[in-house]
Amino acid sequence: MMKTAFLVASLWACSVSVAGAEPCPELLNYKMTKLRSSEQIDFCQAFQGKVILAVNTASNCGYTPQFKGLEALYQKYKDQGLVVVGFPSNDFNQEFSEAEKTANVCYINYGVTFPMLEKSQVKGAAANGFFQKLIKATGQAPAWNFHKYLIDRSGNSVAAFPSAVTPEQLDSKISALLSAK
């Protein structure tokens, strides 16, 4: 009798937690491998409920110093729910072919601690699935490296910003999204 009551209570608790879980926004229904790793990031599990700044990056671009500003934003707001996600790409012929060299630029040269993903395409028919969704949502494909997409906590509202828009210029927009409930 005691075991049966415990089993029923356990099953009920599981069904309540599953029923109460927020469904994952379609945009975040994606997985990708981290840079220089075999670990995959499930965007729903890792990023749901957070404000996301997704950026296509390149190690040998005039905009590469933006890594410093991206990392500063991440450090300033990560505890409030911001995640910056870097997507290295050679679509504009400015990324190394070796993941180790890309990692050195990000982690050693710029001290990046936010998630960096494996090199992928971010424009055209061969763009990774996440960028295909971002392009569809905004009508804007990256025209160059360090194109930025800002996504609200619901994963539904997306805004795009060209490379010349610096991370510092996005500070007030990020702050407003983090404050919105």
Helices and strands as residue ranges (DSSP letters): H 2-20, G 26-28, E 31-33, E 40-42, H 43-47, E 51-57, H 66-77, G 78-80, E 82-88, H 99-103, I 104-109, H 129-138, E 148-151, E 158-161, G 167-170, H 171-179
